[in-house]
Amino acid sequence: MRVTAIGIGYLGLTHAVCMADLGHQVLAIDVDEEKVAKVARGETPFFEPGLEPLLRKNLDAGRLRFTTSFAEIGEFGGVHFLCVGTPQKSGETGADLSYVYGAVNALAPHLTGEALIVGKSTVPVGTARDLLAHAQALVPAGTRVSLLWNPEFLREGFAVQDTLTPDRFVFGVTADEAGARADAVIREVYATPLSSGIPAITMDLETAELVKVSANSFLATKISFINAMAEMCEASGADVIALANAIGIDKRIGRRFLSPGLGFGGGCLPKDIRAFRTTAASKGVDSIVSLLSTVDDINLGRRERVTTLAREAVGGDLAGKKVAVLGIAFKPNTDDLRDSPSLDICMRLAAEGAIVSVHDPVAMPQAARGYPDFRYADSVHEAARDAEVVLHLTEWAEYRAIDPAAVGQVVAQKILVDGRSALDAGAWHAAGWSVHRPGQPPMPAR
């Protein structure tokens, strides 16, 4: 099939590449000429495992092209995936929909014949139906445009896998003949993954818009709950990891996302729950507003708690202390710094006068452009040299392979604050380190 992707940010580029890999002819567009030129050369503008080789493969196969022309997009395809961002409004909590409406404004006048717009972006409930009416008012006479909402559920670090083999498809359609046609077309687009048995659920537009924000809100609530329990464990001398393991055995609860630490960050969860809270407030659903306000407050509070652990570990004053930070991306397998808890903690440490030395496997070039005052180290040992405390803040797999005895030979003091509770505390303690973790009793150096 001939499909287009509008916007080649994280979502749009991944989607365009994967649609081409499914065998479709894909034309993707962005208004950023430099970005278009870069991806056309086979270079991704961000780090995502497996994406760049797949980009080059489909460019070489001739199934994927890029453009800056909406006229070319309108002429090329009949299925148009809307993949632009919906960031948090500046100074507000609601979603900025200007990119979504701007994309429809630019696309609709160039549509001809039978056209389907497929929304992928995360939007407030009610947006899809308004966008459909907006597009119908802009298309040329004789063009029939329909709209389907197909929310994305990408996890950074697993985006290719989540696009090609997601755990489910959600199709939001209108309750008419156009909606039935749209459902048939999208099932043809996704015929290959659907043939493997991946479930697909067709529903109304409004419910489809709520699926993504509901899922993100539930996950955010689960993460904030275990972090609240970490505070309770610290106050009572209990162990939050043992607690999480025990309650996670219950199949109604499950162990996933019950990992105490810095909380969540990134470009989706924080801004999505805030936008959902704003939407709920506008509709008078105070229970959602109260719940998500508490979830957000607990989450942000974890950053100060880990900063406090670092301060207490070095005697109550961070001024002039060298602090080694392992990981600055908001999660492993990405270079994304958006709302990164680690980056936030680094700035808090620096504001208290600490000398912050950072190591991250992929995110340092990105971080150095925006935050040049930190020291950036090419290795863990370089970051840790003469450090008075080591903070583990992003759970990259390679950090679990660190030899604590070897690192102990280069630091000024053997103090570890494992903000993610992901390292082998017993091994670090046996190597002579004092180990501090959120929600767990401290392990003083022997």
C-alpha positions, 0 to 999 in steps of 0.5 A, spaced: 500 500 500 502 507 499 502 510 505 505 517 508 507 519 515 506 526 517 512 528 522 518 524 523 520 525 530 521 519 534 514 516 533 513 518 526 520 516 523 519 509 527 512 508 524 515 510 517 521 505 517 516 500 520 511 501 515 516 500 509 519 494 512 512 491 512 512 492 505 508 498 504 511 504 499 512 510 504 513 517 503 514 521 510 514 528 511 517 534 515 517 541 515 525 541 518 529 540 512 535 539 515 532 533 519 529 530 512 536 531 509 539 527 515 534 521 514 534 521 507 542 519 508 540 513 512 542 517 519 537 517 525 536 524 529 536 520 535 538 513 538 533 508 538 536 500 538 535 497 531 532 503 527 538 506 523 539 499 520 532 498 518 532 505 515 538 504 511 535 497 509 528 500 506 531 506 503 536 502 499 530 497 497 526 503 495 520 503 499 521 509 503 522 516 501 522 523 505 519 530 502 517 537 505 512 537 500 504 536 502 502 537 495 507 530 494 504 527 500 497 528 498 498 526 491 502 520 493 498 516 498 491 514 500 492 513 508 496 518 512 499 517 519 498 523 523 505 522 527 506 529 530 508 531 537 503 534 542 507 537 547 505 540 554 503 547 553 509 552 555 507 554 562 501 550 562 499 543 563 494 541 557 497 539 551 499 543 545 495 541 539 497 546 534 502 541 531 496 536 530 491 542 527 497 545 523 498 538 519 491 537 518 491 544 515 497 543 511 494 536 508 487 536 507 487 541 501 492 536 497 487 530 498 484 527 492 479 521 491 478 517 497 483 519 503 484 516 510 487 520 516 490 515 521 491 519 528 497 516 532 498 522 536 496 522 543 490 527 544 485 530 549 478 526 548 474 529 543 480 532 538 479 526 533 472 528 531 473 535 531 479 534 527 475 530 522 470 536 521 476 540 520 479 536 515 472 535 511 471 543 511 478 543 508 478 538 502 477 539 495 470 538 492 469 531 490 474 528 496 471 523 501 476 524 507 475 519 513 479 519 520 481 513 524 484 513 531 490 508 532 494 510 538 501 508 539 504 504 545 511 505 544 516 504 549 523 508 548 528 502 547 523 498 544 520 502 539 521 498 533 519 491 536 512 495 539 511 497 532 512 491 528 509 486 533 505 490 538 501 487 544 494 490 541 492 494 536 486 499 537 482 502 532 477 508 533 472 509 528 466 513 526 459 509 527 457 509 519 459 506 513 466 511 512 468 508 519 467 501 517 471 502 510 476 505 515 477 499 519 477 495 513 483 499 510 487 499 517 486 492 517 489 491 510 495 496 512 497 491 518 495 485 515 502 482 517 502 483 524 494 481 525 495 475 521 500 473 527 494 473 532 495 480 535 489 482 537 485 488 534 480 492 538 475 496 534 471 502 538 469 509 537 473 515 537 472 517 544 474 511 547 480 510 542 483 517 544 482 515 552 486 508 551 493 511 551 492 516 557 488 511 561 494 506 560 499 511 561 496 514 568 495 507 570 502 505 570 504 512 573 500 510 578 503 504 580 510 507 579 508 512 584 505 507 589 511 503 590 515 510 591 510 512 596 511 505 599 518 506 599 517 512 604 513 508 608 519 503 609 524 508 610 520 511 616 519 504 619 525 501 617 522 496 612 525 494 605 521 496 599 524 491 595 522 485 599 515 488 599 514 489 592 516 482 591 511 479 596 505 483 593 508 482 586 506 475 586 499 477 587 496 476 579 492 482 580 498 486 582 504 483 578 511 485 579 512 489 573 512 497 574 513 496 582 520 498 582 522 504 587 527 509 585 527 516 581 520 515 578 518 516 571 520 521 566 521 522 558 517 525 553 510 521 554 508 519 561 509 526 565 506 530 559 500 525 558 498 525 565 498 532 566 494 533 559 489 528 562 488 531 568 487 538 565 482 534 560 478 531 566 478 538 570 475 541 564 469 536 564 468 536 571 471 529 573 475 531 580 477 524 582 481 524 576 484 530 577 485 529 585 488 522 583 493 524 578 495 530 582 498 526 587 501 521 582 505 527 579 507 530 586 509 523 589 513 522 582 517 529 582 518 528 590 523 522 589 528 526 585 529 530 591 529 524 596 535 521 592 538 528 592 537 528 600 540 521 600 546 523 596 547 530 601 546 525 607 551 520 605 557 526 604 555 529 611 550 534 609 553 539 605 554 537 597 558 544 596 565 542 593 564 535 593 565 531 587 559 527 585 559 521 579 553 520 576 552 514 572 546 515 567 543 521 565 538 519 560 531 518 563 531 510 561 536 506 558 537 504 551 535 511 549 538 518 549 532 522 551 533 527 556 526 530 556 523 530 563 529 526 565 529 524 573 537 523 572 538 530 569 534 533 574 538 531 580 544 533 576 542 540 576 540 540 583 546 537 585 550 542 581 545 548 584 548 546 591 555 546 589 557 539 587 562 538 582 558 533 577 561 528 573 557 524 568 557 518 564 552 515 560 553 510 554 549 514 549 546 520 552 552 525 553 553 528 546 545 530 547 546 532 554 553 536 553 549 541 548 544 543 553 548 542 559 555 544 558 557 545 565 557 538 567 563 534 566 562 528 561 567 522 562 568 517 557 568 511 562 565 509 569 572 509 572 573 516 569 567 519 572 568 516 579 575 518 579 576 522 586 568 522 587 566 522 594 559 519 592 557 515 586 550 515 584 547 510 579 541 514 576 539 510 569 539 502 569 543 501 563 545 494 563 552 495 563 552 498 569 550 492 573 557 489 570 561 494 574 566 491 578 565 495 585 572 493 587 576 496 581 572 502 581 573 503 589 580 504 587 579 510 584 574 514 588 575 518 594 570 515 598 566 508 597 559 511 598 554 508 593 547 511 592 543 506 588 537 511 586 534 505 581 535 499 586 538 495 580 545 494 582 547 488 586 548 491 593 551 485 596 557 485 591 558 493 592 557 492 600 562 486 600 567 490 596 567 495 602 562 500 599 557 504 603 550 503 600 544 507 600 538 505 596 531 508 596 526 505 601 531 500 604 535 500 610 542 503 609 548 498 608 554 502 612 561 500 610 564 495 614 
